[in-house]
Amino acid sequence: MKLTRRVRVLNVRSLPLTTGLLIGLLTCALLPLSTAAHTPVSATPTSATSFPSPQARSGATADQSVNAGAQAGAAATLGDPITASLELRAGKRIGYTFNSAGKQTATRSVTLNASEADSATRRYRNGGHTYYLLSWGPLAGYWVRLATGVALIPATAWTVLVMVYRQTNLDVVNASGQNRHLGATMSAKNEALMVGAVKTMPGLVREWSSAVVAQKVTVVYPAAALSRLTSLGGGAYWLAPGDIGSDLAMYAPQGSYDSIMVIWQPWDADDSVPSYGWGLAYPAGPSSNGSNYATVTVPPSGSSWWITSQAHRGEPFMHEWLHGVIDYHAARTAGVPALHDNATYDYAGQGGTYSRWYGDLMKQHVPDQQSNAFMGINYIAWRSGTTTTSL
């Protein structure tokens, strides 16, 4: 099968390139996100340094201000924790502070030049009104009240099909030109490891997007063993959409899912099939029935720490899912950074996770110092459609 669209791979050594082959990265314990980019394999790796999360947008001007930090302790005792985002429409908006008894102590008003989505961490009901404590924007640290010009943002649903192949039974030709047979059976332990991790994605999506996105995951187990792979050259292979075309037709016909993720095992007790990456992603196209497509492989025997050592077990899967999401939105919306541009915007991994980078991408909270604007996917872009709803 000739590759005519981009394929992203995790580079682990110098590779010959096939047509359209580009380097990508699956975040895992082996390599940090900052070590690769969507460039040919000869590209020089970059590094990233930490950038503090911005607390205000340049488009807002304040006409009254108080020290919100002094109210932080009181705010944390009011109401209930919540993950949410609110739309603050253009115009004058008011934030409030309360003491621990729920008595209003101060206000702050800001004038927004454009509508925006701000994250909230707590909800508090007082005097017949509902307030949300903001953690982002010019009113970060203040409570805003649901009213005209302030509304809760409903989550956009994004559907994901996970196909788990328990059996691999196929023949390949290795780099030396020798015919090799791979007969692999995924153990119950590895199946639980992979499926358990991928099922954590919806919670991560909700948390990192501040509930702007809601991911729905469906897991299926095709009965037939994998019997075909697509050559990448040099004895390397990957599981392309065309290799499982009949199963895609059965489980994911055109318009069924926004994203497809395939889990399979490329090794047995005697040998393994090189694929130059643990995760590979492919943009939506006819071969994948219009869905974003990605594959992830079971870590080699004894290497389950690839998943278990992660701060968030589902983060490697999130990375591959986000490749398709970024492809979709970047083609329709200006100002959406590439997934591996974290170094460009001064983001680095912290505590074994790139969650801050991913979250800011999903909320359009990535600060661009050159344009003095914020980059990423905003809530308006999210609710404008998904891979399947825009077909």
C-alpha positions as CSV (number, residue, x, y, z in Angstrom):
1,M,0.0,0.0,0.0
2,K,1.4,3.3,-1.0
3,L,1.2,6.0,1.6
4,T,-0.3,9.2,0.2
5,R,-1.2,10.9,3.5
6,R,1.0,11.7,6.6
7,V,2.0,8.9,8.9
8,R,3.5,9.9,12.3
9,V,6.0,7.6,14.0
10,L,8.1,7.6,17.1
11,N,11.7,7.6,15.8
12,V,14.2,5.5,17.7
13,R,16.9,5.3,15.1
14,S,17.9,6.7,11.7
15,L,15.3,5.4,9.1
16,P,14.9,5.4,5.4
17,L,11.9,7.5,4.4
18,T,9.0,6.3,2.3
19,T,6.8,8.7,0.4
20,G,4.9,11.0,2.8
21,L,6.5,9.5,5.9
22,L,7.0,12.1,8.7
23,I,8.2,11.9,12.2
24,G,5.8,12.0,15.1
25,L,5.9,11.1,18.8
26,L,3.9,9.1,21.3
27,T,4.5,10.6,24.7
28,C,5.8,7.8,26.9
29,A,8.4,7.3,29.6
30,L,11.1,6.5,27.0
31,L,11.2,9.9,25.2
32,P,10.0,13.3,26.3
33,L,7.6,15.2,24.1
34,S,10.3,17.8,23.4
35,T,12.7,15.3,21.6
36,A,10.9,15.2,18.3
37,A,8.7,17.2,15.9
38,H,6.8,16.7,12.7
39,T,9.9,17.0,10.5
40,P,12.0,14.5,8.6
41,V,14.1,12.1,10.7
42,S,17.2,14.2,10.3
43,A,15.7,17.1,12.2
44,T,17.6,18.3,15.3
45,P,15.7,17.6,18.5
46,T,14.5,20.6,20.5
47,S,14.1,21.3,24.2
48,A,11.5,23.0,26.2
49,T,11.4,25.1,29.4
50,S,8.6,25.7,31.7
51,F,6.2,28.6,31.0
52,P,3.8,29.7,33.8
53,S,0.1,29.6,33.1
54,P,-1.2,33.0,32.2
55,Q,-3.8,34.5,34.6
56,A,-5.2,37.3,32.4
57,R,-6.0,38.0,28.7
58,S,-4.8,41.1,27.0
59,G,-8.2,41.9,25.7
60,A,-9.7,42.7,29.1
61,T,-9.4,46.0,31.1
62,A,-10.3,46.3,34.7
63,D,-12.0,49.2,36.3
64,Q,-11.9,47.9,39.9
65,S,-9.5,45.4,41.5
66,V,-9.0,43.6,44.8
67,N,-6.5,41.1,45.9
68,A,-8.1,37.8,45.0
69,G,-5.3,35.8,46.6
70,A,-6.5,37.0,50.0
71,Q,-9.8,35.3,49.3
72,A,-8.4,32.0,48.1
73,G,-8.8,30.3,51.5
74,A,-12.4,31.4,51.8
75,A,-13.2,30.4,48.2
76,A,-11.9,26.9,48.7
77,T,-14.3,26.3,51.5
78,L,-17.4,27.4,49.6
79,G,-19.6,25.2,47.4
80,D,-18.4,22.0,45.7
81,P,-15.5,21.1,43.4
82,I,-16.4,21.0,39.7
83,T,-14.8,20.8,36.3
84,A,-16.4,23.3,34.0
85,S,-16.0,26.2,31.5
86,L,-18.1,29.3,31.3
87,E,-18.6,31.6,28.4
88,L,-18.1,35.2,29.3
89,R,-19.5,37.3,26.5
90,A,-18.0,40.6,25.3
91,G,-18.9,43.5,27.5
92,K,-18.7,44.3,31.2
93,R,-18.5,41.3,33.5
94,I,-18.4,41.2,37.3
95,G,-16.5,38.9,39.6
96,Y,-17.2,38.5,43.4
97,T,-15.3,37.4,46.4
98,F,-16.9,35.9,49.5
99,N,-15.7,35.1,53.0
100,S,-16.0,31.7,54.6
101,A,-19.5,32.5,55.8
102,G,-20.7,33.3,52.2
103,K,-20.8,37.0,52.7
104,Q,-19.8,39.1,49.7
105,T,-16.6,41.0,50.5
106,A,-15.6,42.6,47.2
107,T,-16.2,42.8,43.4
108,R,-14.2,43.3,40.4
109,S,-15.5,44.3,37.0
110,V,-13.7,43.8,33.6
111,T,-14.6,44.8,30.1
112,L,-14.0,42.1,27.6
113,N,-13.4,43.1,24.0
114,A,-14.4,39.6,22.8
115,S,-16.3,36.6,24.2
116,E,-14.1,33.9,25.8
117,A,-14.2,30.6,27.7
118,D,-12.8,30.6,31.2
119,S,-12.3,27.5,33.4
120,A,-14.0,27.0,36.7
121,T,-13.1,24.8,39.6
122,R,-15.9,25.3,42.2
123,R,-19.7,25.9,42.2
124,Y,-21.5,27.8,44.9
125,R,-25.2,28.5,45.3
126,N,-26.1,31.6,47.4
127,G,-29.2,33.7,47.6
128,G,-30.9,31.9,44.7
129,H,-28.0,32.4,42.4
130,T,-25.3,30.0,41.1
131,Y,-21.7,31.2,41.2
132,Y,-18.6,29.6,39.6
133,L,-15.0,30.1,40.8
134,L,-12.8,30.9,37.8
135,S,-9.2,29.7,37.5
136,W,-8.5,31.4,34.2
137,G,-8.8,34.8,32.6
138,P,-9.0,38.3,34.0
139,L,-11.4,37.2,36.7
140,A,-9.3,34.3,37.8
141,G,-9.8,33.8,41.6
142,Y,-13.2,35.4,41.5
143,W,-16.7,34.0,41.5
144,V,-19.0,34.8,38.5
145,R,-22.7,34.5,38.6
146,L,-24.8,32.8,35.9
147,A,-26.7,35.6,34.3
148,T,-27.0,37.4,31.0
149,G,-23.6,37.3,29.4
150,V,-22.3,34.5,31.5
151,A,-23.3,30.9,30.7
152,L,-22.1,27.4,31.3
153,I,-20.6,25.8,28.2
154,P,-22.0,22.4,27.3
155,A,-19.4,19.7,26.3
156,T,-18.9,18.7,22.7
157,A,-19.1,14.9,22.3
158,W,-16.2,13.2,20.5
159,T,-16.7,9.5,19.8
160,V,-13.8,7.0,19.8
161,L,-13.8,3.4,18.7
162,V,-11.0,1.2,20.3
163,M,-10.4,-2.1,18.4
164,V,-8.4,-4.7,20.4
165,Y,-6.8,-7.5,18.4
166,R,-6.0,-10.3,20.7
167,Q,-4.4,-12.5,18.0
168,T,-1.7,-11.7,15.4
169,N,-1.0,-14.3,12.8
170,L,1.0,-13.1,9.8
171,D,4.2,-13.3,7.7
172,V,6.6,-10.5,7.0
173,V,10.0,-10.0,5.3
174,N,12.6,-8.6,7.7
175,A,15.4,-6.1,6.8
176,S,17.7,-9.0,5.7
177,G,15.1,-10.3,3.2
178,Q,14.2,-13.3,5.3
179,N,10.6,-14.5,5.7
180,R,9.4,-14.4,9.3
181,H,6.2,-15.6,10.8
182,L,4.6,-13.8,13.8
183,G,2.0,-15.7,15.8
184,A,1.2,-13.6,18.9
185,T,-1.5,-13.9,21.5
186,M,-2.2,-10.9,23.8
187,S,-2.2,-12.1,27.4
188,A,-5.1,-11.3,29.7
189,K,-2.7,-9.2,31.8
190,N,-1.6,-7.1,28.8
191,E,-5.1,-6.7,27.6
192,A,-6.2,-5.4,30.9
193,L,-3.2,-3.1,31.0
194,M,-4.0,-1.6,27.5
195,V,-7.7,-1.4,27.8
196,G,-7.6,-0.2,31.3
197,A,-5.3,2.7,30.3
198,V,-7.3,3.6,27.2
199,K,-10.6,3.7,29.3
200,T,-9.1,6.5,31.4
201,M,-9.1,8.9,28.4
202,P,-12.6,10.3,28.9
203,G,-11.8,11.4,32.4
204,L,-8.5,13.1,31.1
205,V,-10.4,14.8,28.3
206,R,-12.9,16.2,30.7
207,E,-10.3,17.4,33.2
208,W,-7.9,18.8,30.7
209,S,-10.5,20.6,28.6
210,S,-12.3,21.9,31.6
211,A,-15.4,20.0,30.4
212,V,-15.4,21.7,27.0
213,V,-15.1,18.2,25.4
214,A,-16.7,14.9,26.4
215,Q,-15.1,11.8,24.9
216,K,-17.1,8.6,24.5
217,V,-15.1,5.4,24.1
218,T,-16.4,2.2,22.7
219,V,-14.2,-1.0,22.9
220,V,-14.7,-3.9,20.5
221,Y,-12.7,-7.2,20.0
222,P,-12.6,-8.3,16.4
223,A,-12.7,-12.1,16.2
224,A,-10.3,-12.6,13.4
225,A,-6.6,-12.4,13.9
226,L,-4.5,-9.7,12.3
227,S,-3.2,-11.2,9.1
228,R,-1.7,-8.3,7.2
229,L,0.6,-5.3,7.7
230,T,1.8,-2.5,5.5
231,S,5.5,-2.1,4.8
232,L,7.3,1.1,5.8
233,G,10.5,-0.1,4.1
234,G,13.7,-1.5,5.7
235,G,11.9,-4.4,7.3
236,A,9.5,-2.1,9.2
237,Y,5.7,-2.4,9.2
238,W,2.7,-0.7,10.6
239,L,-1.0,-1.6,10.8
240,A,-2.6,0.6,8.2
241,P,-6.4,1.1,7.8
242,G,-6.4,-0.9,4.6
243,D,-5.0,-3.9,6.5
244,I,-8.2,-4.2,8.5
245,G,-10.6,-2.9,5.9
246,S,-13.2,-5.6,6.4
247,D,-13.3,-5.0,10.2
248,L,-13.5,-1.2,9.7
249,A,-16.4,-1.8,7.4
250,M,-18.1,-3.9,10.1
251,Y,-17.4,-1.9,13.2
252,A,-16.8,1.7,11.9
253,P,-18.6,2.4,8.6
254,Q,-18.4,5.9,7.2
255,G,-19.6,8.5,9.7
256,S,-19.7,6.1,12.8
257,Y,-16.8,7.5,14.9
258,D,-14.7,10.6,15.0
259,S,-11.6,8.6,15.9
260,I,-10.4,5.0,15.7
261,M,-7.7,3.5,17.8
262,V,-6.3,0.0,17.2
263,I,-4.5,-1.9,19.9
264,W,-2.4,-4.9,18.8
265,Q,0.7,-6.9,19.7
266,P,3.7,-6.9,17.3
267,W,5.8,-9.5,19.1
268,D,5.7,-13.1,20.3
269,A,8.1,-15.3,22.3
270,D,10.6,-15.5,19.4
271,D,10.5,-12.3,17.4
272,S,9.0,-8.9,16.8
273,V,8.0,-6.8,13.9
274,P,9.7,-3.4,13.9
275,S,7.4,-0.4,13.4
276,Y,9.6,2.4,14.5
277,G,7.1,3.4,17.1
278,W,4.8,2.4,19.8
279,G,2.1,4.7,18.5
280,L,1.3,5.9,14.9
281,A,-1.4,8.3,13.8
282,Y,-3.0,8.9,10.4
283,P,-5.4,11.7,9.5
284,A,-9.0,11.0,8.6
285,G,-9.4,9.8,5.0
286,P,-11.3,7.3,2.8
287,S,-9.2,4.3,3.9
288,S,-10.3,4.9,7.5
289,N,-13.9,5.6,6.5
290,G,-13.5,9.3,7.4
291,S,-12.3,8.8,10.9
292,N,-9.0,9.8,12.5
293,Y,-6.9,6.7,12.8
294,A,-4.2,5.6,15.2
295,T,-2.5,2.4,16.4
296,V,-0.8,1.6,19.6
297,T,1.1,-1.6,20.4
298,V,1.4,-3.7,23.5
299,P,4.8,-2.9,25.1
300,P,7.4,-5.6,24.8
301,S,7.5,-8.3,27.4
302,G,8.8,-6.8,30.7
303,S,8.2,-3.2,29.5
304,S,4.7,-2.5,31.0
305,W,6.3,0.4,32.8
306,W,5.8,2.3,29.5
307,I,2.3,2.7,30.7
308,T,2.4,2.1,34.4
309,S,5.1,4.7,35.1
310,Q,3.1,7.5,33.5
311,A,1.6,10.1,35.8
312,H,-1.6,9.4,33.8
313,R,-1.9,5.9,32.4
314,G,-4.0,7.1,29.5
315,E,-1.7,9.9,28.4
316,P,0.1,8.0,25.6
317,F,-3.3,7.2,24.1
318,M,-4.4,10.8,24.6
319,H,-1.4,11.9,22.6
320,E,-2.4,9.8,19.6
321,W,-6.0,10.9,19.8
322,L,-5.0,14.5,19.9
323,H,-3.0,14.1,16.7
324,G,-6.3,13.5,14.8
325,V,-8.1,16.3,16.8
326,I,-5.3,18.8,15.9
327,D,-5.4,17.7,12.2
328,Y,-9.1,18.3,12.1
329,H,-9.2,21.7,13.8
330,A,-6.0,23.0,12.3
331,A,-7.5,22.6,8.8
332,R,-10.5,24.7,9.8
333,T,-9.3,27.1,12.4
334,A,-6.4,29.5,12.5
335,G,-4.0,29.5,15.5
336,V,-4.0,25.8,16.4
337,P,-0.4,24.8,17.2
338,A,1.0,21.4,16.0
339,L,1.0,18.8,18.8
340,H,4.8,18.8,19.0
341,D,5.2,22.5,19.1
342,N,5.4,22.6,22.9
343,A,9.0,23.8,22.9
344,T,8.0,26.7,20.6
345,Y,5.5,27.9,23.2
346,D,7.9,27.2,26.2
347,Y,6.0,24.1,27.6
348,A,7.9,21.3,29.2
349,G,6.8,18.1,30.9
350,Q,6.2,18.5,34.6
351,G,5.9,15.6,37.1
352,G,5.9,13.0,34.3
353,T,3.1,14.5,32.3
354,Y,2.5,17.0,29.5
355,S,-1.1,17.5,30.7
356,R,-0.7,21.3,31.0
357,W,0.3,21.5,27.3
358,Y,-2.5,19.2,26.2
359,G,-5.0,21.0,28.4
360,D,-4.0,24.5,27.2
361,L,-4.2,23.3,23.6
362,M,-7.8,22.0,24.2
363,K,-8.9,25.3,25.8
364,Q,-7.1,27.9,23.6
365,H,-5.0,28.9,26.6
366,V,-1.6,28.6,25.0
367,P,0.1,32.1,25.1
368,D,1.9,33.3,22.0
369,Q,4.4,35.9,23.0
370,Q,4.9,37.1,19.5
371,S,1.3,37.8,18.7
372,N,0.2,38.6,22.3
373,A,-2.7,36.2,21.7
374,F,-3.8,32.8,22.9
375,M,-3.5,29.7,20.7
376,G,-5.3,26.4,20.6
377,I,-8.8,25.1,20.0
378,N,-11.5,27.4,21.4
379,Y,-14.9,26.4,22.6
380,I,-16.6,27.8,19.5
381,A,-14.4,25.7,17.2
382,W,-15.1,22.6,19.4
383,R,-18.9,23.0,19.1
384,S,-18.8,23.8,15.4
385,G,-18.4,20.1,14.6
386,T,-16.3,16.9,14.8
387,T,-14.8,14.6,12.2
388,T,-18.1,12.8,11.6
389,T,-20.5,15.6,12.0
390,S,-18.7,17.7,9.4
391,L,-18.7,15.0,6.8
